[in-house]
Amino acid sequence: MGDEEQARATEGRPAGAARSGARGSREPGVRPVPAKAPIGDFKDLLAWRQAYDVTRAVYQVTRERYRPEWVPLIRQLQRSSLSVPSNIAEGYGRGSLHDYIRFLRMARGSAAELETQLLLAKDLGLLEEGTAAALLRDLGTVQRLLGGLLRSLGG
C-alpha cells in the first residue's frame, strides 16, 4: 500500500473531524468518492466500502451454495460479515472518538470471526478454493484498513 493510499485509508474521524477519501466503489448504490474528498459520512470510508463489498459477496456465494446441512454456518457467515460494515457505520455515526474506536475494534473482531468461518466453510466444502481465497484476500484488505484506521486514531 503506497503512502498516499495509506493516508487515505487511515484517516476518517467521526463527524468530519478529518479529511480523507476513497476510491470509487463497485456497487451501484454507493457513490464513488474521489481521492482526498472530505468524509461526509461512513459511506465515504474506504474500510466501510471494502467491508460492504465483502458482505455482498458472502451473501451472494452463500445463496448460490445453499444446502440444508450448511444452514447454521451460512447464517453465521452472513451474520459476521454483516457485522463488519455495520460496526464501522455505527461507530462513525455515534460522533465520539471513544465510541468510534470501540466500534472499530468490534468490526476488527467480527472480521477475525469471519476469517475463521471462511476457512471452515472452505474446509467443509461449502466454498470452493478459489472463492474462499478471493473472499479471504478481500477480507485481509479490510483487516489491514481497520488496523491502519485504529492506529491513526490512537486505538
Residue pairs with C-beta under 8 A, 6 or more apart in sequence:
1 9
1 144
4 35
6 148
7 20
8 20
8 21
8 22
8 35
8 36
8 46
9 46
9 47
9 144
9 145
9 148
9 149
10 145
10 148
10 149
10 151
10 152
11 18
11 19
11 20
11 39
11 149
11 152
12 18
12 20
12 39
12 44
12 45
12 46
12 47
12 92
12 149
12 152
13 39
13 97
13 100
13 153
14 91
14 92
14 93
14 94
14 95
14 96
14 97
14 99
14 100
15 95
16 38
16 39
16 40
17 97
18 39
19 36
19 37
19 38
19 39
20 36
20 37
20 38
20 39
20 44
20 45
20 46
21 33
21 34
21 35
21 36
21 37
21 38
21 39
21 44
22 33
22 35
22 37
22 44
22 45
22 46
22 49
23 32
23 33
23 35
23 46
24 32
24 33
24 34
25 31
25 32
25 33
25 49
25 52
25 53
26 53
27 49
27 52
27 53
27 56
30 43
30 49
30 52
31 43
33 44
37 44
38 44
39 45
41 92
41 93
42 48
42 88
42 89
42 92
42 93
43 49
43 89
45 88
45 92
45 149
46 145
47 88
47 107
47 142
47 145
47 146
47 149
48 85
48 88
48 89
48 92
50 138
50 141
50 142
50 145
51 84
51 85
51 88
51 107
51 111
51 142
52 85
53 138
54 81
54 84
54 114
54 135
54 138
54 139
54 142
55 81
55 82
55 84
55 85
57 134
57 135
57 138
58 77
58 78
58 81
58 114
58 135
59 78
59 81
61 127
61 131
61 135
62 74
62 77
62 78
62 126
65 74
65 126
65 127
66 74
67 126
70 121
70 124
70 126
73 117
73 120
73 121
73 124
73 126
74 126
76 117
77 114
77 117
77 118
77 121
80 110
80 113
80 114
80 117
81 114
83 106
83 107
83 110
83 113
84 107
84 110
84 111
84 114
84 142
85 107
87 103
87 104
87 106
87 107
87 110
88 103
88 104
88 107
88 146
90 103
91 99
91 100
91 101
91 102
91 103
91 104
91 106
91 107
92 100
92 103
94 100
94 103
97 153
100 153
101 150
101 153
101 154
101 155
104 146
104 149
104 150
104 153
104 155
105 150
105 155
107 146
108 143
108 146
108 147
108 150
111 139
111 142
111 143
111 146
112 143
114 139
115 136
115 139
115 143
118 127
118 132
118 135
118 136
118 139
119 132
119 136
121 127
121 132
122 128
122 129
122 132
127 135
